Amino acid sequence: MGAASLTLNEGATARPAVNPWIIAIAVTLATFMEVLDTSIANVALPHIAGSLSAGQDESTWVLTSYLVSNAIVLPLSGWLSSILGRKRFYMSCVALFTISSALCGFALNLPMLIVFRVLQGAGGGGLQPSEQAILADTFPPAKRGMAFAVYGAAVVVAPAIGPTLGGWITDNFSWRWIFFVNIPVGILSLLLTSRLIQDPPDFRRRKWSETKIDYMGLGLIGLGLGALQVVLDKGQREDWFESRYILVLSLVAAASLIFAVFWEWRHKDPIVELHLYKERTFATANFLMFMLGFSLLGSTLLLPLFMQTLLGYTAEQAGKALSPGGFAILMMLPLVGFLLSRYDSRWLMAIGLTVLSFSLFHMTNFDLNVDFATVTIARVFQGLGLACLFVPINTAAYSHLAPGKNNAASGLMNLARNIGGSVGISFVTTLLARRTQFHQARLSENLSGGSAPLQSTLQGLTARFIQGGLDAATATQKAYAMLQTNVIRQATMLAYVDCFWLLGVVIMCLVPVVFLMKKAKPGGPMAAH
């Protein structure tokens, strides 16, 4: 179905007989579980490693393997849909995701779990682009903003609640249940999809006999994206380019992706339609979606880590502090969808970026004594900004594309967000580690032996420990240890402030970028993916 020039009358030919909101819920179920699985396993890694007799470093491949296969399938989803048919491809992805989730739960050792996670990531990679295309063809243009608010709720909220939910399941049941919970949802999604969804009348499947598979493009994209995802996921752990392993993979990723761009650009029947980037609005929307993933997952990593490592919160307490932000997004998304039918999406994006930026600047006021309410309010403020971004960016992205490009374009949009999230996580973890080292060195410079305040503090701590029953030597050692611990905590706090500040600056600089997009008529014929 045409993504740009579709009119209400034309769109009506593909409208389903059932209530379109039932279809929206049906296809969002599986997508929510897929996005949730990108983060839910994080907190369970120590339990997985212990249960399967694996090292902590080895167990991180449970996360990496999923992200790699997911990233490879995302840009290929449009091409695969054109061959299998969109409904059949979507149901195949749901089935693969559900079956591999069950296999992950029954895995007997780490290699088996990693293989099953690769399959799970491959199945999950096709869900989001397919859901976006299904929603675009199910709803008339004037209602697509509201429809994609439902999808946006799944994609934005799931990463935020994933670590908390994973921790709760692991603590109260077993790590295996973080995979088993996908099974009933997947079965329900399959049943609903088979009954409710049909390919639009003008959707034309390719015949296998007519299809010439671009093996070179497929290999280059798979190799490049796979290597890039491993680099982003393992870079900080391996000290980046100090590791020969990371250096080689970086060169492989760069060479493969650069060659893939030239190859796909010139190919008559490319697997990934890079020519879509010639359209200014779509290219700008992809960049903004990359940055949305960057800021969303980057800050989603920082806040729970800050609360648990510096404030002493449990995973459950950190989840309670963050959850109101998720509810704020849920409440705002329908309003944003409504506003899109009346106002230029560019202004909503500009407002969202400004609010998100100021929420990050507000977080630079955090200190080691910040209370629960302050963190919660800051997260709610951030949620309001994020809610004004996801749906408008997706809505504007396809407003000027040629007809029939929705499947290919949705894969590229989702790839931009996922890669942006991976870059964001790598960026903030690296920045946090490096700035902590920097501030620790600077603070330690002020702890010279001749400092009167230092000596006074040490004497006070030593006297307190002696009063507690320790001998003088042990009390002095504990006093120095406590002082060093405080220096590390202060240095880490300053590093978090640096991260929040830099993220705020980056987001604020994106506001002018929004207006590189072409203006689209509010509520007009646009495909919101």
N, C-alpha and C positions, 0 to 999 in steps of 0.2 A: 504493500500500500504506500502511496505517496506520503513522504514525510513533511514536505514543505508546502506543496500546492494543494493539499487536501482541503476540500471544502466540507461544510457540514453535510450537504446532500450526498457527496461522494462517500464521506465517511460512514454514512448511515447504511450503506450496502454491506458493510462488514460488521455491523453491530450485532451482538449476540442476542438470542431470545431471552436468556436469563438476565437477572439483575447484574449489571457490570461490577457492582461492589463485591458481590460474592466471588466473582472471578479475581478481583484485586486481592481479596483476602487469601484465596486459594493459592495463587502464585507467590504471594508474599511469605507464606508459611515456610516453604523450603528455603527461600532466600535468607530469611531471618536466621535459620539454623546454620546456613552456610557461613554467613558473616560472623555469627557467634563463634564458630569453630576456629576462626583465625586467631582468637584470643583466649578462648575458654581453657585451652590446655596449658597455658603459660604457668599458672600457679600449681598445676599438678605434676610438673616435671620431676621434682624431688621424689614424689611418691612413685611415679612411673619408673624412674631410675632404680629406686630401691626394690621395687617389686620384680623388675626384670633383670636384676643384677647387672646394671649398666652404670657407667660413669656419668657424672653430671654433664660433661662436655658432649659425650655421645648422645645423651638423651635430647639435646637441643635439636638434633636432626628430626625429631618428631614435629617440631614447628617448621623448620626449614623445608623439609620435603613437601609439606602441604603447600607452602607459599610458592615454591618453585613450580609445581605442576599447575597450580591455580593460575599463576601469571602466564604460563605458556598457552593455556587453553583460552584465556580471555580474548585475545585478539583474533583467535581462529573461530570463535563462536558463530560469527555471521556467515562465514564460508561453509561451516559444517551444517548450519541451519538450511542453507540454500540447497544442500545435497540431500539431507535426511527429511527435510520439512521441519518447520519450527516446533510444532506440537510434539512430533516424534523425537526431535532432538532434546527438547526440554524434559520430556518424560524419561528419556534415556539418562539424562544427567541426574534427575531426581532418583531414579532407580540405582544408578551407580553410587551416588552419594550415600543413599540409605544402606545398601548392601555393604559397602566398604566401611561405614560407621559400625555396623555389627561386627565385621571382621576385626576392626581395630579393638573393639571391646573384648574380643576373644583371643587376641594375640598372645602367643606363648613366650615370645622373646622380642628383643628390640628390632632385629632385622625384619621380622614379620610385621611389626607395628609400622615401621617406616614404609615398607612396600604398600601396606594398606592405606597409609596416610597419603601416599602419592596418588593412589586411585581415588581417594576421597577428595583430594584437591582438584583432580581432573574433572570429576563429576560436578563439584561445586563451581568450577570456573565458568561453566556454561549457563548457570542458573540466572545470574543477575542480568546479563545482556538479553537473554530470552524473555525474562519477566518484563523488562523495559519495553521491548518490542510488542509483547502481548498487550500491555496496558495502553500503549499508543494506538493500537488498532481497535481496542475495546471501547475506549472513551472518545466522545467527540472532542474537538480541539478546545472548546470553552471549558471543559471539565477536566482536562488532563493535569492541570496544576494540582487540583484536589486529589486526583488519583495518584500522582507521584509523591504527594505528601505521605500517603500510606507507605509507599516504597521507601521514601526517605526516612520514615520513622524506623523501619527495620535496619537500614544501613547505618544510620547515625547512632541509634541507641544500642544495638547489639554489641559493638566493640567496647562500649562503656560498661555494660553489665557483665560481659564475658568473664573477666578475672574474678569478680566477686561470686558469680554463680558457680564458676569452676571450683573456687575454694570451698564454697558451702557444700557442693556435691562431694568433693573429695574428703572433706572432714567428716561428713555425716554418713557417707556410703562407701564408695570406692572410686578410684580414678576411672575405672572402666565404665562407670555410669555417665561420664561426660560424653561418651560416644553412644551409649545405649539410648539416651534420651532423644537422639535423632530419629530412631526407628519408627515410633508411632507417628511422629510429625511427617516423616517422609511417606509413610503408607497413606496417611490421610490426604496429603498433597497429590499423590498419584491417583487416588480414587476421584478426587474432585476434578483434577485436570482432565482425566479421561472422559468424564461426563460433561464438563462445562466448556472446554476450550476447543476451538477449531481454527485451522489456518484460514486467513482471509481469502475471499474468492479469487482475488487477483494475485495470490502468492504462487509463484511458479517454481517448482522444484527442478533442479538440474537432474538429468539422467546420467547414470554412471557412465554409460557409453559415450556421452558427450563431454564428460568431465576429464580434463587433463590436469592431473595433480601437479602442482608446482613444488616438486620435492626439494629443490634448492632453497626456495623461500621458506618452506616449512622447516627444513633443517637449520637454516641460519637463525630464524626467529626463535625456535625452541632452544638452540644452543645459547644464543645471546641473552635471552630473558632468563633462562635457567642459571647461567653463570652470574648475571647481574644480581639476581635475587640471593644467591649464596654469598656474594660479596657484601651486599647490604646487611644480611642477617649475621654474618660471621666476622665482619670487618673489625669492629671494636674489640671483640674477644681475642682476635689474632693480632691486634695492634696494627691494623691496616697494612700499609705498604712495607712495613718492616717484615712482614711475612711473605715469603716467596710464593706460598700457596695463594694468598689473596692477590698478589701482584700478577701472577699468571692468569688467574681467573678474570681479573679486571681487563687485561689485554685481550683475552678471548672474547669477553662480553663486548668491549668496544669495537673490535675488529668485526665480529659477527653482526652486530646491529648496524654498523655503518654500511657494511657490504649489503645487508638485507634491505636497507633503505634504497640504495641505488638499484638493487635487483628488482624489488617490488614496484618501484616507481616506473621502470621501463617495461615490466612484464605485461603482456596482453590480458592475462587472466590471473591477477594477483590473489594470494590468499588473504592479505591485509590491504585494504583500499586506502593507501596513503594519500591518494589524490584528494581525499576529503579534507585534508588540511589546507588545501588551496582556498577553501572558503573561510574568510577572516573570522566570522563569528564562531564557527565550530572550532577553529584552531585556538582562539582565545578562551573559549569555554573549556577546552581540554586542559589548557595551562592552569586555569582557575580551579578546575577539579583536581588537578595534581596538587595544587597548593592547599586545597581543602583537606585532602587526605593527609598531607604533610602536617598541617596544624591540628587536625582532629586526633590522629593517632599519636602525634608527638606530645600533645598536652595530656591526652588520655593516659599515656605512659608516665608522665612526670607527676601528676597529682597523686595517684595512689602510692607511687614510690616515695614521694615526699612525706605523705601522711604516715606511712608504715615505718620508714627508716628514721625519720627525724622527730615525728610527733608521737611515735609509739603506738599508733592505731593498729588494731587487728585488721585482717582483710575484710571482715564483716563490717567493722566500724567505718573503714574507708569507703566501702560500698554504700553505706547509709549516707555518708557525706556527699557522694557523687550522684546518687540516684535522683535527688530533686532536679539536677540539671537535665537528666534524661526526661523527666516528666515535663520540664519546661519546653523541651524540644517537641515532645508529643503534643502539647497544648498549642504551640505556636504553628506547627506545620499546616493544620487545616486553615488557619487564618492567612498564612502566607499563600496557600493555594487559592484562597478567595481573592486576595489582593492582586494576584497575578492576572486575574481576569479583568482588572480595572486599571492597573498601572504598569508602566514600563518596567520590565524585569531588571533592567540595568540599575535603576534607582534602589530597588530592593537589595540587590547584590552590594551596592555601595554602602547602604545602611548596615547590612550584615557584616561586611568587612570592618567597618568602623567600630561597631559594637564589639566584635570579636577582638579587635586590636586593643581597645580600651580595657576589656576584661583581662587581657594578658598583662597590660601595664598595671592594672590594679593588683595583680598577684605579686608584683615586685615589692609590695608593701608587706608581704608575709615575713614573719620572723619565727624564731623557735618557740615563741609563746602564743602564736596565733590560735584562736579558739575554733571550735567545731562550726559555729554559726558563720563565722567570717569565711571559712573555706567553702561552706555550702552555698552562701550567697554569691561568691565569686564564680562558682561553677554554674549556678543558675544564669548569671549574667552572660557567661560564655555560651551557654545553651541557646539563649535568645539570639545571639549573633549567628551561630551555626544554623539555626532554623531558617534564617533569612538567606541562606546561601545555597543549600543543597538543591531544593526544588527550582529556584530561579535559574541556576546555572544549567541544570538539565533541560529546563524548558527552553531557554534561549539557544542552546547548542544546535538544535535541529531546525530552527525556525527559517533558515535560508538554504537548507540542503535540497538537492534534487530529489524527486520521488524515488522510492524503492531502496533507499540507503539506510533504513532504520536499523537493520540487523548488524550490518558492518560497523556503523557509527557507534552503536551502543557498546560493542566490544571494546572499541578504542577508548570510550569515555570511562568505562569501568577499569580498564588497564591503567589509565592515567591516575585514577584515584588510588588503586592498590599500590602502584609503584610509588606514588607520592607518600602513601602511608609508610611504606618500607624505608624510603629515604628519610622521612620525618623521624622515625624511631631511631635509625642509625645516627642521624644528626644530633638528636638531643642526648642520646647515651654517650656519644663521643664528646660533645661539648661539656656535658656534666662532669665526665671523668677528667677532662683536661683543665677545666676551670676550677675544679676542686683541688687539683694538684697546684695550680697557680696560686690560689688564695691561701692554701696551707703553707706554701713557701713564704708568701708575704707576711702572714701572721706569725710564723715562726721566727722571722727576722727580728720581730719586736720582743721576743722572749730571751733577751740576753741575760747572762748571769748577774750583771750588775744592776738590773732594773729593780728599783725599790718596790713598785707595785707587785712585780712578780715574786720577789722574796717575801713580801707581806702575805700574799695569797698562799704561797707554799707553806709558810709557817702556820697560818691559820688552819689549813687542811691537815697538816701533820699533827697539830695539837688535837684536832677533832678525832683523828684516828687513834691517837694515843689514849684519849679519854674513853674510846670504845674498847680498849683492852689490848691494842697492838703494841709491839715493841717499837722503839724509835726508828730502827732501820726499815722495818716493814711499812711503818706509817709514812716514812719519807717516800718510799717507792710507790705506794698507793697514791700519794699526793701528786707526784709527777705523772702517774698514769691517768689520773682524773683530769689533770690540766691538759694533757695531750689529747684526751678524748674530747674535751670541750673545744680545743682548737680545730679538731677534725670536723666536729658538728658545725662550728661556725663557718668553716671553709666550705662545707657542703651546702649550707644554707645560702651563702653568697653565690655559689655556683648555680643553684636553682633560680635565684633572682636574675642572674645573667641570662639563663635560658628563657625565662618568661619575658625579659626585656627584648631579647633578640627576636623571638617569635612575634612579639607585638610590633616591632619595627618592620619585619618582613611582611606581615599582613597589612599594615597601614600603607605600605608602598604599592600594594595591589589595587588600591581604590581607583587610581587613574586608568589602570589596565582595563577595567570594566567597560569604559567608554570607547574602547577599540571595537567593541561589538556594534553591529548594525542595529538600528532601532526596529523593534517588532511591535506590531499593533497589539495592545493588550486584549487577551481573549481571542486573538485571531487564529488562523490556521497554522499552528506550529506543533511539531511533534516533541513532546517532552519526555526524554528518555532518561 
